[in-house]
Amino acid sequence: MKYVLSLLAGLMLGALAGLALILFNPLTLNQSDPLSNPEWVFNYSLAAEHTWLSTHDDRLEIPVVPRDAPLLWENGVRGSLISAMPLQGESGSPPAAGTRISFASSETEFLRSGLLVEDHWLISVPDVGTLFVHATSNQWPLLRDTLVRVNWLKRSWSGPGRYDPTRGPANAGAEVSGLSGVFRGLRGHGHERLSLESYAGSLDPLTGQLTIKVD
Amino acid sequence: MKRLLQLGFVLGLVGTIVAAYFTPWFEHTRYRSLTSVVNNGGRLEQFVVQLPADRIESVADSRTGDSTTRLSHFKLRDAEGNVIGLAAKHELTVDSSMESSWLLTIPSRGTIALAASSPNLDSIESIVAARGLAAGQSVDQALSIDLPSPANSVATTGEFSDIEFELVETWVVTGVDDDGNIRGTLRLNTIGRQST
């Protein structure tokens, strides 16, 4: 019996050491570099009062807006997030409107890539046109600092935090395609930066900045 | 006993790391693609939006003067009625033409981004109103309305990569609710052809 207990104790210690390695694995905590001199900048906030729509399968720490928005509970869309929000440009730029559809990537693994999310944006600028942005983002650093550290491990928030999650799909970042209006035919790249000033169990205070650089 | 403890430690460590790499963390439910071959080549697939059940939220953004951007968001079904994805449509006027952009996202398959441009600035709601159906009214014989300008794909991802799509919107309208929202079925007929 004592031999079995020794083996089990070893297994548990090894598993805990493995989890610690995964938690602090530097390969999954890498941040991407921002784009230099982007032509377009779009700022947004996840706060309910700055969001038109945000709904998911009710497992995310993001408020559902409006409160009666249908949840994405069906098997085919479970794990997805759809949101729509006003986007603020830099001073002098017209305000835009954005829709974001995201879902966790099946390419996710925790040795090299981290928690990958496929983000799809439609961004419409009044009197100008509409852009499509496809980004692959590693959201593990953000979730590690919030959900894992604060919600699960009951440690205090270490922020404020700044995250540059864009990992692809192109080497230069997100892929941007112009769909309509002045943007039609445009190709470029994009990058997202997330900022979290405080965290008390909800990602409500998260703000983001999407930058676009035309090729 | 010490050897067993060490052996267990190594097995636990390696097992956890191997699991972190090989575990399929996120597998999206995949329904079979309901496609058929069309006569002149290409693959036809119909996506369906049942209204009002699949309407997630519609937004009219009019922060910039006369210009209004309409954003519509739906759950997307296959022809057998399974919810397989999400769809978003943006409509705005640019240089006196109506620019419509569609985003069809199916987590298990990929994404299609499409765009259409039309000189007709009428929304589907105003087209339905012009056919005599006002808010709060229903019809026994559903109205079938094909929007005149098909949308063409501009970008695709996943298994839709390297396929060019054309999308035709067909609205089968059975009524308009008191808030002015259409009831009925929106059929999104896509024809995909291999990119040349």
Contacts between the chains, C-beta under 8 A, distances in Angstrom:
chain1	res1	chain2	res2	distance
A	2	B	1	6.4
A	3	B	1	6.4
A	3	B	4	5.5
A	6	B	1	4.8
A	6	B	2	7.8
A	6	B	4	4.2
A	6	B	5	4.7
A	6	B	8	6.8
A	7	B	4	4.8
A	7	B	5	7.4
A	7	B	7	6.8
A	7	B	8	4.4
A	8	B	8	6.6
A	9	B	5	6.1
A	9	B	8	6.5
A	10	B	4	6.5
A	10	B	5	4.2
A	10	B	6	6.5
A	10	B	7	6.2
A	10	B	8	2.1
A	10	B	9	4.3
A	10	B	10	7.8
A	10	B	11	7.3
A	10	B	12	6.4
A	11	B	8	4.3
A	11	B	9	7.5
A	11	B	11	5.9
A	11	B	12	4.0
A	11	B	15	7.8
A	12	B	8	7.8
A	12	B	12	6.4
A	13	B	5	7.9
A	13	B	8	7.4
A	13	B	9	5.2
A	13	B	12	6.5
A	14	B	8	6.2
A	14	B	9	4.0
A	14	B	10	6.2
A	14	B	11	6.2
A	14	B	12	2.4
A	14	B	13	3.9
A	14	B	14	7.5
A	14	B	15	7.4
A	14	B	16	7.0
A	15	B	12	4.0
A	15	B	13	7.2
A	15	B	15	6.9
A	15	B	16	4.8
A	16	B	12	7.7
A	17	B	9	7.2
A	17	B	12	7.4
A	17	B	13	5.2
A	17	B	16	7.9
A	18	B	12	6.5
A	18	B	13	4.7
A	18	B	14	7.7
A	18	B	15	7.3
A	18	B	16	2.8
A	18	B	17	5.2
A	18	B	20	7.4
A	19	B	16	6.1
A	21	B	13	7.8
A	21	B	17	6.9
A	22	B	16	7.3
A	22	B	17	7.3
A	22	B	20	5.2
A	52	B	57	6.9
A	52	B	59	4.6
A	52	B	61	7.9
A	52	B	71	7.4
A	53	B	56	6.8
A	53	B	57	4.3
A	53	B	59	6.8
A	53	B	73	6.2
A	55	B	56	6.5
A	55	B	57	7.8
A	66	B	57	7.2
A	69	B	56	6.4
A	69	B	57	5.8
A	70	B	56	5.8
A	70	B	75	7.5
A	72	B	75	7.6
A	72	B	86	7.4
A	74	B	75	7.2
A	74	B	82	7.8
A	74	B	83	3.8
A	75	B	29	4.0
A	75	B	83	7.7
A	76	B	28	7.3
A	76	B	29	5.3
A	76	B	31	6.4
A	76	B	82	6.1
A	76	B	83	4.8
A	76	B	84	4.2
A	76	B	85	6.4
A	76	B	106	7.5
A	76	B	107	7.2
A	76	B	108	7.2
A	77	B	75	6.7
A	77	B	83	5.9
A	77	B	84	7.6
A	77	B	85	6.4
A	77	B	86	5.9
A	77	B	107	6.6
A	78	B	29	7.4
A	79	B	26	6.3
A	79	B	28	6.9
A	79	B	107	7.1
A	80	B	86	6.1
A	80	B	105	7.8
A	80	B	107	5.8
A	82	B	56	6.4
A	82	B	73	5.9
A	82	B	86	5.3
A	82	B	88	7.3
A	84	B	57	6.9
A	84	B	59	5.8
A	84	B	71	5.4
A	84	B	73	6.5
A	84	B	88	7.6
A	86	B	61	6.8
A	86	B	63	6.9
A	94	B	64	5.6
A	95	B	63	5.1
A	95	B	64	6.4
A	97	B	59	7.3
A	97	B	61	4.5
A	97	B	69	4.8
A	97	B	71	5.8
A	97	B	90	7.2
A	99	B	71	5.9
A	99	B	73	6.6
A	99	B	88	4.2
A	99	B	90	6.9
A	99	B	103	6.8
A	101	B	86	5.2
A	101	B	88	6.5
A	101	B	103	6.5
A	101	B	105	4.6
A	101	B	111	7.8
A	103	B	26	7.8
A	103	B	28	6.9
A	103	B	105	7.6
A	103	B	107	4.3
A	104	B	25	7.2
A	104	B	26	3.9
A	105	B	26	6.6
A	106	B	24	6.9
A	106	B	25	8.0
A	106	B	26	5.5
A	106	B	27	6.0
A	106	B	28	6.9
A	108	B	25	4.6
A	108	B	26	5.6
A	109	B	20	6.7
A	109	B	21	5.0
A	109	B	22	7.5
A	109	B	23	7.6
A	109	B	25	7.1
A	110	B	20	4.0
A	110	B	21	7.2
A	110	B	25	7.9
A	111	B	17	6.9
A	111	B	20	5.8
A	111	B	21	4.5
A	112	B	21	8.0
A	115	B	25	7.7
A	118	B	107	7.9
A	118	B	111	7.9
A	118	B	157	7.6
A	120	B	103	6.0
A	120	B	105	5.5
A	120	B	111	5.3
A	120	B	113	7.7
A	120	B	157	7.8
A	122	B	71	8.0
A	122	B	88	5.4
A	122	B	90	5.2
A	122	B	101	5.8
A	122	B	103	4.9
A	122	B	113	7.5
A	124	B	69	4.9
A	124	B	71	7.6
A	124	B	90	4.5
A	124	B	92	5.3
A	124	B	101	7.2
A	126	B	61	7.9
A	126	B	63	7.9
A	126	B	64	4.4
A	126	B	67	4.1
A	126	B	68	8.0
A	126	B	69	5.8
A	126	B	92	6.1
A	127	B	64	7.4
A	127	B	67	5.5
A	127	B	92	7.7
A	127	B	93	7.6
A	127	B	94	6.0
A	128	B	94	6.7
A	129	B	92	7.8
A	129	B	94	5.6
A	129	B	99	6.3
A	130	B	90	5.3
A	130	B	92	7.1
A	130	B	99	6.4
A	130	B	101	4.2
A	130	B	115	7.0
A	132	B	101	7.3
A	132	B	103	6.8
A	132	B	113	3.9
A	132	B	154	6.6
A	132	B	155	5.2
A	134	B	111	6.9
A	134	B	155	6.8
A	134	B	157	5.6
A	169	B	157	7.7
A	175	B	155	7.3
A	177	B	113	6.5
A	177	B	154	5.1
A	177	B	155	4.0
A	178	B	154	7.5
A	179	B	99	7.9
A	179	B	101	4.5
A	179	B	113	6.2
A	179	B	114	7.7
A	179	B	115	4.0
A	179	B	154	5.2
A	179	B	155	8.0
A	180	B	92	8.0
A	180	B	94	6.7
A	180	B	99	3.7
A	180	B	100	7.6
A	180	B	101	5.6
A	180	B	115	4.7
A	180	B	117	6.4
A	181	B	92	7.7
A	181	B	94	3.7
A	181	B	95	7.4
A	181	B	99	5.4
A	182	B	94	7.2
A	184	B	115	7.2
